[in-house]
Amino acid sequence: MSYLHHKSPQAEGGAALVVAMLVFALVAALMVGLQRDFTLTLQRGTHQLFSEQAWAYLMGAEGLAAMVLQADSRADARADVAADHLGEVWAQPPTPYPLEAGGWMSGRIEDLQGRLNLNLLAEMQSGGQTAPDANGSDDAEDAAEDMAPDNPPQQNRTASINDPTKRWNAPQKMFIRLLQALGEESLPLEEAMALTDAVTDFIDRDAERRLNGAEEGDYRYADYPYLPANRALASVSELRAVRGMTEPVYLALAPLVTVWPEASGRLNILTCPLPVLRSVNGDDQLSPLEELEAQRLDELRREGEIGTVADLLADPAFEGRSMGQLEPLLDIRSDWFLLDATVELVERERHLFSVLHRVTDRTVAVFRSEGEL
């Protein structure tokens, strides 16, 4: 006797329902994944679109800055005395401009030659500026100095001992004074001289350690070893790597120094900030100008009473002081500028630092950065 087993309609309907629910769950999961991928792709595309649009605005700001600088150059060509000062159009405070796409753009031009050029610290080597160290590495230099026809034996060594200012070139003296004029972050004279030694050793190409400097061995055997630049600095941010440099001092110093041009840059006395103006002092002075004196000089240059280097050096503040070493480093003209521009679109902000070099018939961008210079 045989029995045939037949599935009931209820059982077959339950299986179909389970299969349908599985298919629905798979389709729902697939739709969620597709929606997520679409949303991410849309966000990436939107971000890229607005980023490229912001960059186009920044390039427009750079072109506008170049036009302004060229217009100023043409005006200077017609003037009796060509000068770049803070009363000119390019030096005015930034004004935010609304954009048709929504958002705003702002930019300002700064005179990079109104800052102290760090690369000058090691550019001009003078006799007697390298001090003896504990290992006696200065013997060869001393011998060369002693044999020089214009130097009596031990003349430079004796001069350096009796007068510490003989050990420094003019840009180094300016840097020492500047480090003492940083407001709340100002360094005492001894610390300023030590840091100047360290920065100079970091830049110069030789391996001779200055009195308070640091050469390759000091960096190679540090807790986190690295090597000094031993070349002209390409960025002010490299100061962070100098032994003895602290973050507060760096932040106070960074807006007052530059690495452009790489060589032979002169300081524009009509555009330099007050702390940099205080670094201008007599050849035999390692202390900065008194703040009140610098403020008075700042007012005189803004009023047009000081319009040339000769006007500045003739001021009573420098009476009786030798300025022969410093004078060749001063000027009233500038060829290197910094554009600091910002664009904000749809709550997205993009920033540009552009180093502009003005030559006879054009102004060109030689360096761009969206971070630190």
Buried (B, 14 or more C-beta within 10 A) or exposed (E): EEEEEEEEEEEEEEEEEEEEEEEEEEEEEEEEEEEEEEEEEEEEEEEEEBBEBBBEBBBBBBEBBBEBBBEBBEEBEEEEEEBBBBEBEBBEEEEEEEBEEEBBBBBBBBBBBBBBBBBBBBBBEBBBBBBBBEEEBBEEBBEEBBEEEEBEEEBBBEBBEEEBBBBBBBBBBBBBBBBBBBEEBBBEBEBBBBBBBBBBBBBBEEEBBBBBBBBBEBBEEEEEEEEBBBBBBBBBBBBEEBBBBEEEBBEBBBBBBBBBBBEEBBBBBBBBBBBBBBBBBBBEBBBBBEEEBBBBBBEBBEEEEBBBBEBBBEBEBBEEEEBEBBBEBBBBBBBBBBBBBBBBBEEBEBBBBBBBBBEEEEBEBEBEEEEEB
